[in-house]
């Protein structure tokens, strides 16, 4: 049981670190469209109940993420 207790403690520490880093990310001002996209990616990864959740707003947020990605890729191709 000792190993299990240590693992639980490590998990709590990791979750607290994850939350602290997420708070820092979301509190920071994005300086670019890729920065906004990174924040959107993090939000979906951290808070969506599942990768394929059909509950609002997750499908809509995933679609916005895809649209931003397409726009950035199109913009990158035009500047080459």
N, C-alpha and C positions, 0 to 999 in steps of 0.2 A: 504494500500500500504506500510505502514511502516514495517509490518512484512515481506513482500516480499523482501523489500530492505535489511533488516537485514539477511534474508536467503541467498540472493545473495552474500552479503559480507562474510558470513560464508563459503559459497561454494568456493569463491575465495581464502580464507585463507586455506581451506582444500586442494584445488588443488595445491597451492603453497607449502604446507607442503609435499604433496605426491611427487611433482617434486623434492624437496630438498632431501627427503629420497631416492628416486630412483637414483638421481645423486650420492649420497653417496654410495649406494649399487654398482652401476656400476663402480664407481671409485676405489672401494676397490678390492684388489687382493683376489681371492678365495683361500682358504687354503686346499680345499678338493674337491673331485668329488661332494659330496652333496652340497657344496657351489656353484659350477658351475651350478648345476641343479637348485638351488634356484634362481640364477640370470636369468637363462633361463625361469623359471616359471614366474618371475616378468616381464621380457620383453614381454612375450606372453600376460600376464594379462593386462599390461599397454598399449601396443601399437597395438595389433591385432584389426582390425576393428570390428570383431565379433568372438565369440568362435568357429564358424565353417567356417570361411573365407577360401575359396579355392584359394585366391590370393597368389601367391608366395611372400614371403618365408614362410607364416604361416603354411601350411600343412607340409612342410619340417621341420620347427622348432618343431612342435608338435610331429612329428615322432622321431626326435632326442631326445626330452624330454622322450618319451616312451621308446626308446632304452636305454637311460641312467638309467632310473628307473628300467628296467628289469635287466640290468647288475648289478646294486647295490643290487637288491633283490637276484640275483643269488649268488653274492659275500657274502652277509650276510648269506645265507643258508649254504654255503661251510665252513664258519668260525665257525659255531655252532657245 
